Amino acid sequence: MAPSGQAAEKQAPPEPGPGRELKSWRCLVFYLCFYGFMAQMRPGESFITPYLLGPDKNFTQQQVTNEITPVLSYSYLVVLVPIFLLTDYLRYKPVLLLQALSYICLWLLLLWGRSVLHMQLMELFYSITMAARIAYSSYIFSLVRPARYQRMAGYSRTAVLLGVFTSSVLGQLLVTVGRLSFSTLNCISLAFLTFSLLLALFLKRPKRSLFFNRSSPVGSGATPSELDRMSPGPGRPAGRKAGWMLLDTLRRLTLVRMLWELRDNLRLPQLRLWSLWWVFNSAGYYLIVYYVHILWNVVNPTNDTTEVYNGGVDAASTLLGAITSFAAGFVTIRWALWAELVIAGVTAVQAGLIFLMYSTRSIWLCYVAFVLFRGSYQFLVPIATFQIASSLSKELCALVFGVNTFLATILKTTVTLVVSDRRGLGLPVHTQFLVYFVYFLVMSAAYFLGAVLVGLRHLHERRHQPLPLAQDLSSPEEAATQVLSVQDGALLPDPEISTWATGPASMEQSEQPEAKA
């Protein structure tokens, strides 16, 4: 009879060798990146607004501006939080399937819908696809070890950006060179989306997620997460009242514990500064992205589809956004001293570009201004991401970006209701851009005032103590590396792909931004 130790040794499954693990990881990365690439193949997306305003649908400009497009902001606000929670609870894959199905429903309505109500329902499905982008951004990090987070972030973001760029170029070539109608282009987009749904069916469903399905660190040798280190609070006496029991139960909830922990982190000035930038600037940014295609149709009201270059502009802005995001990782300055000035300068440039889009009658100047506008926003996104994430755990990072995005969505919805909706002011798109110009101009002035105050305070404190250099001198790229190594791989988002993202590649942003009616 063999000893119990030997029996256990025989029953234990053999550990996979390094070669087998490497091969499995490479196959997983390839499939995920291929799926991320194909999910962005929507060549008709850049031409939705001229399609709605053209002879195929024949909606009026007022209907698209004041009745159809505002629904996107309202519905996104409604579905954002539920999908964020369901993504983690259902472990990503079901939400990815929901996103693919929503895209298919969206394009079916776009092709065969005839009424304003049909187009409003289309915007509802589009808001679901936008909110569900977090599923891909978070999913890719649940299947690999923390040591591979950084490489996975690079691969996935490259695949998504390449998909967006390829989709935009393909759409422009099919319209300009192939002379296809917008209706045919949307049929091609529907075929690509059906294929991406089939790919999503074969995705592996993770066994763990960030909040609801976290694996137990006991006996695994893993470092406890931030949630495991949070104390639920001291117990109460045995004879405590029902009110204390309810309060204690609420304090034990994951989200409540995280919000309590986040309250202490809000004392960090850089966290407050960049979170405010995220809320106010991203709200204005997406308002511009939502309505710029309508503005282009006003500036260049042509019936010749071959003269519509929306796809080329989206491709160029995606490429410039990727370049500026990459360049931001090499900026090395004292962020505690110069952050307000940098934000003020970039915001002032954005305000000038918006005014150019408002005032010009040249469609090419309008195109160039939008490309530069998106590039300037993408320059600050990674800096804000790294500055916020450098002092937080991955769970709190997800919560901070989620709260920032939710607040930005509330602000964006409020502006839409007042400025765009026919139940509010119902302004035409040209006047809206004048309002957005004033919005960015006020933001720039506020940040310039903050930069002056910070400079004066620095001159006053310089006599007593030097400015801390530990974090301020590090570039965003170095800060991200420090977070990944010290905190077991912190997850960072990308608003272009997924504004609630919890991964360094998130991004939806990145995706293709919400550049549509």
C-alpha positions in Angstrom: 0.0 0.0 0.0 1.5 3.3 -1.1 1.9 6.1 1.5 -0.8 8.8 1.5 1.7 11.3 0.3 2.6 9.2 -2.7 -1.1 8.6 -3.5 -1.7 12.3 -3.4 1.2 12.9 -5.6 -0.1 10.4 -8.1 -3.6 12.0 -8.1 -2.3 15.6 -8.5 -2.5 16.7 -12.2 0.9 17.5 -13.8 1.8 21.1 -13.9 1.9 22.6 -17.4 5.4 23.2 -18.6 6.6 26.7 -19.6 6.4 25.9 -23.3 2.8 24.7 -23.0 1.8 27.8 -20.9 3.5 30.1 -23.4 1.7 28.5 -26.4 -1.6 28.7 -24.6 -1.1 32.4 -23.7 -0.1 33.3 -27.3 -3.2 31.6 -28.7 -5.4 33.4 -26.2 -3.8 36.8 -27.0 -4.2 36.2 -30.7 -7.9 35.3 -30.5 -8.7 38.2 -28.2 -6.9 40.7 -30.4 -8.5 39.3 -33.5 -11.9 39.6 -31.8 -11.1 43.1 -30.7 -10.1 44.0 -34.3 -13.2 42.5 -35.9 -15.6 44.1 -33.4 -14.4 47.5 -34.6 -15.1 46.7 -38.3 -18.1 49.0 -38.9 -17.3 50.9 -42.1 -20.7 52.5 -42.3 -20.5 54.1 -38.8 -18.7 57.2 -40.0 -21.5 57.9 -42.5 -24.6 57.4 -40.4 -25.4 61.1 -40.2 -25.4 61.8 -44.0 -27.3 58.5 -44.4 -30.1 59.8 -42.1 -30.1 63.2 -43.7 -29.9 61.8 -47.3 -32.6 60.4 -49.6 -32.4 57.0 -48.1 -34.0 58.1 -44.8 -34.9 61.7 -45.6 -35.0 62.9 -42.0 -34.7 66.7 -41.5 -31.7 68.3 -39.8 -33.9 69.5 -37.0 -35.1 65.9 -36.3 -31.6 64.5 -36.2 -30.2 67.3 -34.1 -33.0 67.9 -31.6 -35.0 64.6 -31.5 -32.8 61.7 -32.4 -29.3 62.4 -31.2 -30.2 63.6 -27.7 -31.7 60.1 -26.9 -28.1 58.7 -27.0 -27.1 60.8 -23.9 -30.3 60.0 -22.0 -30.2 56.3 -22.6 -26.4 56.0 -21.9 -27.0 57.6 -18.5 -29.6 55.0 -17.7 -27.8 51.9 -18.8 -24.2 52.8 -17.7 -24.3 51.7 -14.1 -26.4 48.5 -14.6 -24.1 47.3 -17.3 -21.0 48.2 -15.3 -22.3 46.0 -12.4 -23.5 43.2 -14.7 -20.2 43.1 -16.5 -18.4 42.1 -13.4 -21.2 39.9 -11.9 -21.7 37.9 -15.1 -18.0 37.7 -15.8 -17.7 39.6 -19.0 -18.7 37.2 -21.8 -22.5 37.6 -21.5 -22.1 41.3 -21.8 -19.9 40.9 -24.8 -22.6 38.9 -26.4 -25.1 41.5 -25.4 -23.0 44.2 -27.1 -22.8 42.2 -30.3 -26.5 41.6 -30.4 -27.2 45.3 -29.7 -24.9 46.2 -32.6 -26.9 43.9 -34.9 -30.2 45.3 -33.7 -28.9 48.8 -34.2 -28.0 48.2 -37.8 -31.2 46.4 -38.5 -33.1 49.5 -37.3 -30.8 51.7 -39.3 -31.5 49.8 -42.5 -35.2 49.2 -42.2 -36.4 51.8 -39.6 -38.5 54.6 -41.1 -39.8 56.7 -38.3 -38.1 59.0 -35.7 -39.2 56.5 -33.0 -37.2 53.8 -34.8 -34.1 56.0 -34.9 -34.5 56.8 -31.2 -34.7 53.1 -30.4 -31.5 52.7 -32.5 -29.8 55.3 -30.3 -30.9 53.2 -27.2 -29.1 50.1 -28.6 -26.1 52.3 -29.5 -25.9 53.4 -25.9 -25.9 49.8 -24.7 -23.0 49.0 -27.0 -21.1 52.0 -25.6 -21.7 51.0 -22.0 -20.7 47.4 -22.8 -17.3 48.4 -24.0 -16.0 47.9 -20.5 -16.5 44.2 -20.9 -13.7 43.8 -23.4 -11.4 46.3 -21.5 -11.8 44.3 -18.3 -12.1 40.8 -19.7 -8.7 40.7 -21.2 -7.1 41.2 -17.8 -9.1 38.5 -16.1 -7.5 35.7 -18.2 -3.8 36.4 -17.7 -1.5 36.8 -14.8 -0.6 40.3 -13.5 2.9 39.9 -14.9 1.4 40.0 -18.4 -1.0 42.9 -17.8 1.3 45.5 -19.5 2.0 43.5 -22.6 -1.7 42.5 -22.9 -2.6 46.2 -22.6 -0.3 47.0 -25.5 -1.5 44.2 -27.7 -5.2 44.7 -27.1 -5.1 48.5 -27.6 -3.1 48.1 -30.8 -5.7 45.6 -32.1 -8.6 48.0 -31.3 -7.0 51.1 -32.8 -6.0 49.1 -35.9 -9.5 47.9 -36.2 -10.9 51.4 -36.0 -8.4 52.8 -38.5 -9.0 49.9 -40.9 -12.8 50.3 -40.6 -12.7 54.0 -41.3 -10.3 53.7 -44.3 -12.3 50.8 -45.7 -15.5 52.8 -45.5 -14.0 55.8 -47.1 -12.5 53.8 -50.0 -15.8 52.0 -50.6 -17.7 55.3 -50.8 -15.2 57.4 -52.7 -13.5 54.8 -55.0 -16.1 52.0 -55.0 -19.0 54.5 -55.2 -21.1 52.3 -53.0 -24.3 53.8 -51.5 -24.6 54.3 -47.8 -27.2 51.7 -47.6 -24.9 49.1 -49.1 -22.1 50.2 -46.8 -24.5 49.6 -43.8 -25.2 46.1 -45.1 -21.5 45.3 -45.2 -21.2 46.6 -41.6 -24.1 44.3 -40.5 -22.2 41.3 -42.1 -19.0 42.2 -40.1 -21.0 42.5 -36.9 -22.7 39.1 -37.4 -19.2 37.6 -37.8 -18.0 39.3 -34.6 -21.0 37.8 -32.8 -19.9 34.3 -33.9 -16.4 35.1 -32.6 -17.8 36.2 -29.2 -19.6 32.8 -28.8 -16.3 31.0 -28.7 -14.7 33.4 -26.1 -13.5 31.7 -22.9 -15.6 32.7 -19.9 -13.3 33.7 -16.9 -13.7 32.1 -13.5 -13.0 35.4 -11.7 -13.7 39.1 -12.0 -12.8 42.3 -10.2 -15.5 42.7 -7.6 -18.1 40.0 -7.3 -16.1 36.9 -8.3 -12.7 37.5 -6.9 -10.7 34.4 -6.2 -9.7 33.7 -2.6 -6.1 34.5 -1.8 -5.9 31.8 0.9 -3.3 29.2 0.1 -2.6 30.6 -3.3 0.3 32.8 -2.4 -1.4 35.8 -4.0 -1.2 39.2 -2.5 -4.5 40.3 -0.9 -6.4 42.9 -2.9 -7.4 46.3 -1.7 -10.8 45.0 -0.8 -9.3 42.2 1.3 -7.3 44.8 3.3 -10.3 47.0 4.0 -11.7 46.4 7.4 -15.5 46.1 7.6 -15.4 48.0 10.9 -15.4 47.0 14.5 -18.3 44.8 15.7 -21.1 45.9 17.9 -22.3 44.4 21.2 -24.6 41.4 21.1 -27.6 43.5 22.1 -27.2 46.0 19.3 -30.3 47.5 17.8 -31.6 46.7 14.3 -30.4 50.1 13.0 -26.8 49.3 14.0 -27.2 45.9 12.3 -28.4 47.5 9.1 -25.6 50.1 9.2 -23.1 47.3 9.8 -24.5 45.3 6.9 -24.2 48.3 4.5 -20.6 48.9 5.6 -19.8 45.3 4.7 -21.0 45.7 1.1 -18.1 45.9 -1.4 -19.2 49.1 -3.1 -19.8 50.9 0.2 -16.4 49.8 1.6 -14.7 51.1 -1.5 -16.5 54.4 -1.4 -15.5 54.8 2.2 -11.9 54.1 1.2 -12.2 56.5 -1.7 -13.2 59.3 0.6 -9.8 59.3 2.2 -8.0 59.3 -1.1 -9.8 62.4 -2.3 -7.5 64.4 -0.1 -4.8 63.9 -2.8 -4.7 67.2 -4.9 -3.6 65.5 -8.1 -6.5 63.0 -7.8 -9.0 65.8 -7.4 -7.5 67.9 -10.2 -7.4 65.2 -12.9 -10.8 63.8 -11.9 -12.3 67.2 -12.4 -10.6 67.5 -15.8 -12.0 64.0 -16.7 -15.5 65.0 -15.8 -15.7 68.4 -17.4 -13.4 67.9 -20.5 -14.8 64.5 -21.4 -18.4 65.8 -21.2 -17.5 68.5 -23.7 -15.5 66.2 -25.8 -18.3 63.7 -26.4 -20.8 66.5 -27.1 -18.5 67.6 -29.9 -18.1 64.1 -31.2 -21.8 63.5 -31.2 -22.7 66.6 -33.2 -19.7 67.2 -35.4 -21.1 65.0 -38.3 -24.2 67.1 -38.3 -22.1 70.3 -38.5 -20.2 68.8 -41.4 -23.4 68.3 -43.3 -24.3 72.0 -42.7 -21.0 73.2 -43.9 -21.0 70.9 -46.9 -24.6 70.0 -47.8 -23.8 67.9 -50.8 -25.8 65.1 -52.3 -22.7 63.5 -53.9 -21.7 60.7 -51.5 -18.2 60.5 -53.1 -17.5 64.0 -51.7 -18.2 63.0 -48.1 -14.9 62.2 -46.3 -16.2 61.3 -42.8 -14.4 58.0 -42.9 -11.0 59.5 -43.8 -11.4 62.1 -41.1 -12.2 59.5 -38.5 -9.2 57.4 -39.6 -6.8 60.4 -39.5 -8.1 61.5 -36.0 -7.7 57.9 -34.7 -4.1 57.8 -36.0 -3.3 61.2 -34.5 -4.9 60.2 -31.2 -2.7 57.1 -31.0 0.4 59.1 -31.7 -0.4 61.8 -29.1 -1.3 59.1 -26.6 2.0 57.4 -27.2 3.9 60.7 -27.0 2.3 61.6 -23.7 4.1 58.7 -22.0 7.4 60.5 -22.5 6.5 63.8 -21.0 8.6 64.4 -17.9 7.8 67.5 -15.9 6.8 68.4 -12.3 3.1 67.6 -12.6 2.3 69.0 -9.1 3.6 72.4 -10.3 2.7 72.5 -14.1 -0.4 70.3 -14.4 -2.9 73.2 -14.2 -0.9 75.2 -16.8 -0.7 72.2 -19.2 -4.4 71.5 -18.9 -5.2 75.2 -19.4 -3.0 75.4 -22.5 -4.5 72.3 -24.1 -8.1 73.4 -23.2 -7.4 76.8 -24.8 -6.3 75.1 -28.0 -9.5 73.0 -27.9 -11.6 76.1 -27.5 -9.8 77.7 -30.5 -10.4 74.6 -32.6 -14.1 74.5 -31.7 -14.4 78.2 -32.7 -12.8 77.4 -36.0 -15.3 74.7 -36.6 -18.1 77.1 -35.7 -16.9 80.0 -37.9 -15.4 78.4 -41.0 -17.3 77.7 -44.2 -14.6 75.5 -45.5 -15.3 71.8 -44.9 -11.5 71.0 -45.1 -10.7 73.4 -42.3 -13.6 71.9 -40.3 -12.1 68.4 -40.9 -8.6 69.5 -39.8 -9.9 71.3 -36.7 -11.7 68.1 -35.6 -8.7 65.9 -36.1 -6.5 68.3 -34.0 -9.3 68.5 -31.4 -9.4 64.8 -30.9 -5.6 64.6 -30.9 -5.3 67.2 -28.1 -7.9 65.3 -26.0 -6.1 62.0 -26.5 -2.8 63.6 -25.4 -4.2 64.3 -21.9 -6.1 61.1 -21.4 -3.1 58.8 -20.7 -1.6 61.5 -18.5 -4.8 61.8 -16.5 -5.1 58.0 -16.3 -1.6 57.5 -14.9 -1.8 60.5 -12.5 -5.0 59.1 -11.0 -3.9 55.5 -10.9 -0.4 56.1 -9.5 -1.7 56.2 -5.9 -4.7 53.8 -6.1 -5.3 50.1 -6.1 -6.8 48.4 -9.2 -10.2 48.2 -7.5 -10.2 51.8 -6.5 -9.0 52.8 -10.0 -12.0 51.1 -11.5 -14.3 52.9 -9.0 -12.7 56.3 -9.6 -12.9 56.1 -13.3 -16.5 54.8 -13.0 -17.5 57.6 -10.8 -15.8 60.2 -13.0 -17.5 58.8 -16.1 -20.9 58.7 -14.4 -20.5 62.4 -13.3 -19.4 63.3 -16.9 -22.4 61.5 -18.3 -24.7 63.5 -16.0 -23.1 66.7 -17.0 -23.3 65.8 -20.7 -26.9 64.8 -20.4 -27.8 68.0 -18.6 -26.2 70.1 -21.3 -27.9 68.1 -24.0 -31.3 68.6 -22.3 -30.8 72.3 -22.1 -29.0 73.1 -25.3 -30.0 70.4 -27.9 -33.3 68.8 -27.0 -36.4 70.3 -28.6 -37.9 70.4 -25.1 -35.1 72.7 -24.0 -33.6 75.5 -26.2 -33.5 73.2 -29.2 -30.6 75.2 -30.7 -29.4 74.5 -34.3 -26.0 72.7 -34.5 -24.1 75.9 -35.5 -25.3 77.7 -32.4 -24.5 74.7 -30.2 -20.9 74.8 -31.2 -20.8 78.5 -30.1 -22.0 77.3 -26.7 -19.4 74.6 -26.6 -16.7 77.1 -27.5 -17.8 79.3 -24.5 -17.8 76.1 -22.3 -14.2 75.2 -23.1 -13.1 78.9 -22.9 -14.4 79.1 -19.3 -12.7 75.9 -18.4 -9.4 77.2 -19.8 -9.7 80.5 -17.9 -10.4 78.5 -14.7 -7.3 76.3 -15.1 -5.1 79.4 -16.0 -6.3 81.0 -12.7 -5.5 77.7 -10.9 -2.0 77.7 -12.5 -1.3 81.2 -11.3 -2.4 80.3 -7.7 -0.3 77.2 -7.7 2.7 79.2 -9.0 2.3 81.8 -6.3 2.0 79.1 -3.6 5.1 77.4 -4.9 7.1 80.6 -4.7 5.9 81.1 -1.2 6.6 77.5 0.0 10.0 77.3 -1.8 11.6 79.3 0.9 10.6 76.7 3.5 10.8 73.3 1.8 11.6 71.8 -1.6 8.8 70.4 -3.8 8.5 66.6 -3.4 10.2 64.8 -6.3 9.2 61.1 -5.7 6.1 61.1 -7.9 6.1 64.5 -9.6 9.3 63.9 -11.7 8.1 60.6 -13.0 6.6 60.5 -16.5 3.2 58.9 -17.0 4.9 55.9 -18.5 7.1 55.4 -15.4 4.1 55.9 -13.1 2.2 53.2 -14.9 5.1 50.8 -14.6 5.4 51.6 -10.9 1.7 50.9 -10.4 1.9 47.6 -12.3 4.9 46.4 -10.3 4.0 47.7 -6.8 0.3 47.1 -6.8 0.3 43.7 -8.5 -0.8 45.2 -11.8 -3.2 48.1 -11.5 -5.8 48.3 -14.3 -6.1 51.5 -16.2 -9.0 52.6 -18.5 -9.3 54.1 -22.0 -12.5 56.3 -22.4 -12.4 55.9 -26.1 -13.2 52.3 -25.9 -14.8 52.0 -22.6 -15.2 54.8 -20.2 -15.8 52.5 -17.3 -12.8 50.4 -18.2 -10.6 48.9 -15.6 -7.6 48.0 -17.8 -4.7 49.9 -19.2 -5.8 49.3 -22.7 -9.4 50.1 -22.3 -9.8 51.7 -24.6 -12.6 53.3 -25.9 -12.1 55.4 -25.3 -10.6 53.4 -28.6 -11.6 52.4 -30.2 -14.0 54.1 -32.3 -15.4 57.1 -30.4 -19.1 57.8 -30.4 -18.7 59.7 -33.7 -22.3 59.4 -35.0 -25.6 61.0 -34.8 
